[in-house]
Amino acid sequence: MIDFSPIGFSLPAGLPNKEYALSDGTVTVMLDQSGGFNLIEYHGPRRTDAIRRSAFYSREFWRGPVFFEEPAITFELAAVGKPSPLVFDNLTLAPFGVAGSFVTDKVEVAHAVWICGNAIYVEWRANHQLDISLCVNEGFLQHGNVQATWEEPLFEPSLNALRYQMARNFTAETIEKLNTRHRHEACSLIGASHAATHAVADGRRRLTMRVPADEAGRFIIVFAEDAIEVAWRLSSARHERDAALQRQLTRYRRLAERAPALTLAADRPDNPCSEIIRTSPLFAESTRREKNPLEVGLRASTRGYGLWNGWDGQWGAQVLNAAGADDTARRHLNFVDATRGPNDAIVMVMDHDFGPIHDRNFCTPSPERRLGDGYHINHEMWGVANLHQYYFRTRDRATLERLYPNFRRSLLEIRANTTPQGLCGSCFGGTDYNAQLGRPLFAEKVENCTLTNRLSGSEDMGVLYNGCTLMAELAAHLADQETIDAALYIISALQRHYVAIFYDPTCGWLYDCVWWKENPVNHHHYPRTTNMLALNGYGEQLLLDHLATFATFIRTKMRHPHVGLQSAPREHPPDSPFARLDDNWHQNATHETLKLARLAGDSELLQIQLETITRYFDANKTILENIHHAHPAGRLKPENVFRTNSWWQNMTVKAWWNGIVEAVAGLRYERGQLEHLPGDSGHDTTISNFHWGGHVWRIDVTGRGRWIGQLTVNDRQLSATHQLTADATSSAQHVVIRKTDQPPACPQLLSAGATAAATTADSPGLLELNLHSNGFVPLQLYCPKRPAITLHGTPIDFHWFAGTSQAVLHIARRGDLRITIDCR
């Protein structure tokens, strides 16, 4: 049987929160802790309007109604005595499967469920002869799939298998000239490894086989769209089981071996932060769906989201990028690029056939709508972030050159629709569902979508600033001056106007969004923790002097006695349907709020978040999308805590993972070079096995304080810099950082983006940088007081943040540069 324990991670007794899903290829299986499968989902390559391609399920899509409580497929084992149900317990989880064991009637039984492509393997082995039954509760046949009805199930003795298939209902013509006589909406076969018997009673269909002691018994479930092809797939799955398992284990072991490790000194060895760093890349890989040999989609979460999109998948890809999953990261970039809409933009939602669709749930506009005119600006910028991260980690220039042109076209289109203030129509532009949140209705029908071209969100414009900075660096490596100029226009405009437009000084927070086509600008005030997505990547540079104010606002106004932090202040107007959000913690902004706490030096806010992470991860070993309280009396009602959440969702996994890497370990990797993030986590930490730039890094941080007292890389001392410059003579890089609370007397290089910079001539009040520029360098500096900055002796402009003593400047010049920072 399969032993995942050396490379997987264990789930507690039962499955947390009722369900846990496994995915691979075009198949998802949703396990039920009571034993069995709540859902099997298959999405084939044909476009259809059917609710599902093929599915066995006891629940509707995502948070829909329950058809019947028990799972759609259960298993019964009979060894000594009467049959007893299988219970998924003491499981070890890998991306493509689970394995476990239990004892029934003194018989030891090992079991595993795993997926490879379109085949699901359900396996047992025991030290005693077993009678094993797969039981299908066929009540699901009457629910859903109304556009494609189920045919009568049947048992085919020649295949030793049960057949379930749906009548053909293609709503789009097939391009290929295929013989469709045997084609269906979907075909599935449930085959047994040993001679099986078939029986039907009380709405249940059973396939039963007898397995001798110490032999493996298997049910194999396969899918296709052709009645003949599915039989061939079953035969192949039976014969190729060992080779298929070896491929899965090899892929998974490689990822597990490259996943970073985080250690907190003087702490428990299974610290939740450490477990999250280790296991999150494994989860993100579990959402991988093969489209073809060049493309991989990433499913949104472990449950319910039967779609792939420009949101969750790109967040999961960032974790895989950082964990060294080169193949998946590259193929997901290919997938995102190939599924652009008619306007060449990355869309919110791709349907089950990986094509762009209009998502009525979120009221998104048509994919034909122009970029910068109320389309998904942040999806485009997250794609840029993934490409930037992938390129500067791997230096895979061929992939950069292949994918860059579409991102270039998008940025130029955004620039053409940008105002002198740097604003354009953005993605969600703030909170969802304008009608529910009191937004005005416009005369033009198209304007009343969530994404309106009159709307710019504080978070989206921060994401745009980050994406433009990253895009300018990529453009510099390809000598694309037009794109550098376009990016700089938006960067400069946002730098000048963002605070004036989005900062609300009356409460010390950000306006949710603005209707910027009105004069004066119409501000929509709806404070949420997700406004902190404005700090995404370089976005923090827009708000450096307001970070302490934001941290205080979150800690005082959004503090919750049970869930840690809440999504909105309790004094939010109670008449809003979203008023109960003050009892939720939505964690897709965990990265930015953790980073905020560190940069602002708010140790109390940092501790609140880490305690919440510890409490909830300890409880069920999952990452929760939101923590729900919602009890009118203001006291904890435990049954409500998990009522409206999903778990292990890619957006939240990335938020927790990045937040811990930055705020706890102090490692920033999103700007092309590894950097140490200013601030203090309150812990001595070690992050090891971090694969970056052709090196494997170990970073040890000791001592307390915001500043670096001493920094060495492979015993080579670096000064006046937070950039971790690799020693080119060794593949292994060992960084040792000793912290101090004494502010430095000379300027400090906080970031030079993807450019490696050497610090020279550092002395009190003076710093000189030498670097080679490909055409664009974003610099972020700490100075004890406002400096004079010169390039080759000529003064240059910069943006000065007096409250945090930081300077931000962008140098669009190629060649060897000598920069002097003088604040004597």
Salt bridges, closest charged atoms under 4 A:
GLU19 OE2 - ARG59 NE 3.47
GLU19 OE1 - ARG303 NE 3.93
ASP24 OD1 - ARG251 NH2 2.92
ASP32 OD2 - LYS18 NZ 3.20
GLU41 OE1 - HIS43 NE2 3.34
GLU41 OE2 - ARG52 NH1 2.51
GLU41 OE1 - ARG299 NH1 2.84
GLU69 OE1 - ARG59 NH2 3.92
GLU70 OE2 - ARG204 NH2 3.50
GLU76 OE2 - ARG206 NH2 3.36
GLU123 OE2 - ARG218 NE 2.95
GLU123 OE1 - ARG241 NH2 2.80
ASP131 OD1 - ARG210 NE 2.66
GLU138 OE2 - ARG205 NE 2.47
GLU151 OE2 - HIS184 NE2 3.28
GLU152 OE2 - ARG205 NH2 3.81
GLU156 OE2 - ARG163 NE 2.47
GLU176 OE1 - ARG46 NH1 3.02
GLU185 OE2 - ARG53 NH1 3.04
GLU215 OE1 - HIS194 NE2 3.05
GLU225 OE1 - ARG46 NE 3.98
GLU225 OE2 - ARG53 NH2 2.67
GLU225 OE1 - ARG183 NH2 3.13
GLU229 OE2 - ARG233 NH2 2.89
ASP242 OD1 - ARG241 NH1 2.97
ASP270 OD1 - ARG268 NE 2.99
GLU275 OE2 - ARG278 NE 3.10
GLU285 OE2 - ARG251 NH1 2.69
GLU285 OE2 - ARG288 NH1 3.88
GLU290 OE2 - ARG288 NH2 2.81
GLU290 OE1 - ARG331 NH2 2.30
GLU295 OE1 - LYS291 NZ 3.45
ASP326 OD1 - ARG393 NH2 2.64
ASP327 OD2 - ARG288 NH1 3.43
ASP327 OD1 - ARG330 NH2 3.20
ASP327 OD2 - ARG331 NH1 3.23
ASP337 OD1 - ARG340 NE 3.10
ASP344 OD2 - ARG409 NH1 4.00
ASP351 OD2 - ARG47 NH1 3.39
ASP353 OD1 - ARG53 NE 3.87
GLU380 OE2 - ARG340 NH1 2.47
GLU401 OE2 - ARG397 NE 3.03
GLU413 OE2 - ARG370 NE 2.80
GLU444 OE2 - ARG454 NH2 3.18
GLU459 OE1 - ARG528 NH2 2.43
GLU473 OE1 - HIS388 NE2 3.03
ASP480 OD2 - ARG408 NE 2.67
GLU482 OE1 - ARG408 NH2 2.62
ASP504 OD2 - HIS525 ND1 3.17
ASP512 OD1 - ARG528 NE 3.06
GLU540 OE1 - LYS595 NZ 2.96
GLU540 OE2 - ARG668 NH2 3.20
GLU540 OE2 - ARG671 NH2 3.59
GLU571 OE2 - LYS557 NZ 3.80
ASP583 OD1 - HIS560 NE2 3.11
ASP583 OD1 - ARG570 NH2 3.09
ASP583 OD1 - HIS629 ND1 3.46
GLU592 OE2 - HIS591 ND1 3.58
ASP602 OD2 - ARG555 NE 2.93
GLU604 OE1 - ARG555 NH1 3.81
GLU604 OE2 - ARG559 NH1 2.64
ASP618 OD1 - ARG268 NH2 2.77
GLU625 OE1 - ARG63 NH2 3.60
GLU662 OE1 - HIS591 NE2 3.19
GLU675 OE1 - ARG668 NE 3.16
ASP680 OD2 - ARG704 NE 3.16
ASP684 OD1 - ARG704 NH1 2.93
ASP700 OD2 - ARG698 NE 2.98
ASP700 OD2 - HIS734 NE2 2.61
ASP816 OD1 - HIS772 ND1 2.86
ASP822 OD2 - ARG824 NH2 2.82
